[in-house]
Amino acid sequence: MAILVDEETRVLVQGVTGREGSFHAKQCLDYGTKVVAGVTPGRGGRTVEGIPVFNTVREAVRETGANASLIFVPAPSAADAIMEAAEEGVGLIVCITEGIPVRDMIQVKAYLRGKGTRLIGPNCPGVISPDRAKVGIMPGYIHRRGSVGVVSRSGTLTYEVVHGLSQRGLGQSTCVGIGGDPIVGSSFVDILELFAKDPETEAVVMIGEIGGTAEEEAAAFIQENFRKPVVALIAGLSAPEGKRMGHAGAIISGGRGTAQDKIAALKAAGIPVASTPEAVAELVASVLS
Amino acid sequence: MKIHEFQAKEMLRSHGIQVPKGGPATSGEEAVEVARRVGNGPWVIKAQVHAGGRGKAGGILMASSLHEVGEVSSRLLGARLATVQSGPQGHLVKKVLVEEAVQVERELYAGVVVDRSEGRAVLLLSASGGVEIETLAKERPHEIVREFLEPWGELPSFRARRACFALGLDGEVRSQVEKALRGLCSLFHEEDCTLAEINPLAITKEGVVLALDAKINLDDNALFRHPSWFQLRDPEEEDPLEVEARDYGLSYVKMDGTIGCMVNGAGLAMATMDVVLQVGARPANFLDVGGGAREEVVSRAFEILLKDPKVKVILVNIFGGITRGDVLARGIVDAASKLQVHVPIVVRLEGTNAQEGHRILEESGLRIHVAKSMVEAAKLASTLGRN
């Protein structure tokens, strides 16, 4: 099982002729992912790493039956790329692009409402179901197949935690980077709902950070509806007020969105919170035993 | 990106929202000029700094004669203003805003923010003008009226009207407030704001609706479609190292500790600072060198860290992913030897080829201490930083 991506996922890469796009398309292919098409307007007819390139998502889907899109299109055009994929009924869109304006994401969210498309990201590392499919930019080989679901707002911090899990023999069902922007396609709660229904997932690691209230909403959801054990990690205890810590969404404003508040909410919901990234694997082992 | 009050008011005016008559000045003489143009007084002189809480800190003063305008302005200009938000070192006042003083009958709050959970922009309106919205949200959340904007930035008339009725406004004042609210919403959208706030939105004794104070934050990610923003930016309001780092394309935030942190990835960088704090030390900064941590980027990062005189030790925490640990280690060694780093460096390298990376670091002949875990690295840095 696993969630979102597996052996059946047929990926098209939007922005495939760019530096990042072509590099990571190859990395995904090498991992065993079915990368079936690329899209770059004006470059139709070429191939990149053996992948046929099309001018439009419509053509790419018609010719190859792609059912997921991985987006590397630069920020000024990324929102348009997301909507283009959604319009063709692509069921899963993973947007890696960093730096999309909030206004564009508000429009994307409105556009996606009522459509059967799930958006992951933007500003995220993507999704991987170890040994089955990698639709993202994460290093594949740190992952092991197993029963721990991982959902995170971060990139390298997730790799760090996944590496720790793998080294301790705790494989992963699926790892989902939901992105570090203020407005993202899928929330912690959205992904937890999928993990709840996935028989392969026995426990979940949730990695949050300062800014917004997504972790608090997840804590309430877990307490009410989620029956599998969850371990959390929250970054940004040392972050100052009013400063953006790298991610556009990682900012404490007006005293709201602090790591302290998030940790308190998680603990109040009975969710253990790891004190360091390295402590996560041990906590997961203890909740699984 | 933050902008000054006088710039925010300029934006409000161009979106049809009335503001008091006035303008910015950089000297006492210029302030008198502005005051004369504005009217017969009294006037308000407001220090233009990127920090809230100016009133309590003595940055907003009244003047009843032109002589006083000059005197008060000269006193503010060139002084440092420390507010609750600025920290004790304060902000240098380089501009004042001179405005006509108005007789206020009633003060409201109006702001537009991003509702992350809903993925929409939302207008917040309250009858408690002058009070910070965060305080109100905590203490009396039911007093805040919320109305969503359409994705194209419009606040439909019926929502503006509904918000006004909820506050008991009616007649001519209501239609003026409605117009101001709709203007604020279109401004928020068109100018790519992350915050657009009028506090207070005043109703004067004469029944005129005026934005007495305004705070606008712009979305840095939207800079590409607003070339004019370069003129709005005031680099002197920012930390010089933060400005330099931004020019290098590095994500850096200055803090007040002694342990300079260099990490790949924003989340891992925050987590590293947290571990530093947990072992009883204080991070000097947040610094993300990006997932790949290329050598030239690492060099620039070292340069920035070394310019901070408070930095006693540098803690490098890198997770080798697609870029392997040995390649990253070589980059760190090359950058550190070229720059002749004079403080101890603690490196914690994990992930792909970490072992090989450790060997390269240890054999470099530099003062590089290799740590096996984040906690060990933070403890080691803390100890080295004390010597």
Boltz contact constraints between the chains, C-beta under 6 A:
constraints:
  - contact:
      token1: [A, 76]
      token2: [B, 224]
      max_distance: 6.0
  - contact:
      token1: [A, 99]
      token2: [B, 221]
      max_distance: 6.0
  - contact:
      token1: [A, 101]
      token2: [B, 192]
      max_distance: 6.0
  - contact:
      token1: [A, 101]
      token2: [B, 219]
      max_distance: 6.0
  - contact:
      token1: [A, 101]
      token2: [B, 221]
      max_distance: 6.0
  - contact:
      token1: [A, 101]
      token2: [B, 222]
      max_distance: 6.0
  - contact:
      token1: [A, 102]
      token2: [B, 114]
      max_distance: 6.0
  - contact:
      token1: [A, 102]
      token2: [B, 219]
      max_distance: 6.0
  - contact:
      token1: [A, 103]
      token2: [B, 192]
      max_distance: 6.0
  - contact:
      token1: [A, 106]
      token2: [B, 120]
      max_distance: 6.0
  - contact:
      token1: [A, 106]
      token2: [B, 151]
      max_distance: 6.0
  - contact:
      token1: [A, 107]
      token2: [B, 151]
      max_distance: 6.0
  - contact:
      token1: [A, 109]
      token2: [B, 119]
      max_distance: 6.0
  - contact:
      token1: [A, 110]
      token2: [B, 151]
      max_distance: 6.0
  - contact:
      token1: [A, 139]
      token2: [B, 321]
      max_distance: 6.0
  - contact:
      token1: [A, 139]
      token2: [B, 322]
      max_distance: 6.0
  - contact:
      token1: [A, 154]
      token2: [B, 267]
      max_distance: 6.0
  - contact:
      token1: [A, 155]
      token2: [B, 265]
      max_distance: 6.0
  - contact:
      token1: [A, 156]
      token2: [B, 264]
      max_distance: 6.0
  - contact:
      token1: [A, 156]
      token2: [B, 265]
      max_distance: 6.0
  - contact:
      token1: [A, 156]
      token2: [B, 268]
      max_distance: 6.0
  - contact:
      token1: [A, 156]
      token2: [B, 319]
      max_distance: 6.0
  - contact:
      token1: [A, 157]
      token2: [B, 267]
      max_distance: 6.0
  - contact:
      token1: [A, 157]
      token2: [B, 268]
      max_distance: 6.0
  - contact:
      token1: [A, 157]
      token2: [B, 271]
      max_distance: 6.0
  - contact:
      token1: [A, 159]
      token2: [B, 319]
      max_distance: 6.0
  - contact:
      token1: [A, 159]
      token2: [B, 321]
      max_distance: 6.0
  - contact:
      token1: [A, 160]
      token2: [B, 268]
      max_distance: 6.0
  - contact:
      token1: [A, 160]
      token2: [B, 319]
      max_distance: 6.0
  - contact:
      token1: [A, 163]
      token2: [B, 351]
      max_distance: 6.0
  - contact:
      token1: [A, 182]
      token2: [B, 114]
      max_distance: 6.0
  - contact:
      token1: [A, 182]
      token2: [B, 116]
      max_distance: 6.0
  - contact:
      token1: [A, 183]
      token2: [B, 119]
      max_distance: 6.0
  - contact:
      token1: [A, 209]
      token2: [B, 267]
      max_distance: 6.0
  - contact:
      token1: [A, 212]
      token2: [B, 116]
      max_distance: 6.0
  - contact:
      token1: [A, 235]
      token2: [B, 267]
      max_distance: 6.0
  - contact:
      token1: [A, 235]
      token2: [B, 270]
      max_distance: 6.0
  - contact:
      token1: [A, 235]
      token2: [B, 271]
      max_distance: 6.0
  - contact:
      token1: [A, 236]
      token2: [B, 270]
      max_distance: 6.0
  - contact:
      token1: [A, 237]
      token2: [B, 274]
      max_distance: 6.0
  - contact:
      token1: [A, 238]
      token2: [B, 273]
      max_distance: 6.0
  - contact:
      token1: [A, 238]
      token2: [B, 274]
      max_distance: 6.0
  - contact:
      token1: [A, 238]
      token2: [B, 277]
      max_distance: 6.0
  - contact:
      token1: [A, 238]
      token2: [B, 283]
      max_distance: 6.0
  - contact:
      token1: [A, 243]
      token2: [B, 253]
      max_distance: 6.0
  - contact:
      token1: [A, 245]
      token2: [B, 270]
      max_distance: 6.0
  - contact:
      token1: [A, 245]
      token2: [B, 286]
      max_distance: 6.0
  - contact:
      token1: [A, 246]
      token2: [B, 251]
      max_distance: 6.0
  - contact:
      token1: [A, 246]
      token2: [B, 266]
      max_distance: 6.0
  - contact:
      token1: [A, 246]
      token2: [B, 288]
      max_distance: 6.0
  - contact:
      token1: [A, 247]
      token2: [B, 266]
      max_distance: 6.0
  - contact:
      token1: [A, 254]
      token2: [B, 134]
      max_distance: 6.0
  - contact:
      token1: [A, 255]
      token2: [B, 134]
      max_distance: 6.0
  - contact:
      token1: [A, 276]
      token2: [B, 275]
      max_distance: 6.0
  - contact:
      token1: [A, 276]
      token2: [B, 374]
      max_distance: 6.0
  - contact:
      token1: [A, 277]
      token2: [B, 271]
      max_distance: 6.0
  - contact:
      token1: [A, 278]
      token2: [B, 373]
      max_distance: 6.0
  - contact:
      token1: [A, 278]
      token2: [B, 374]
      max_distance: 6.0
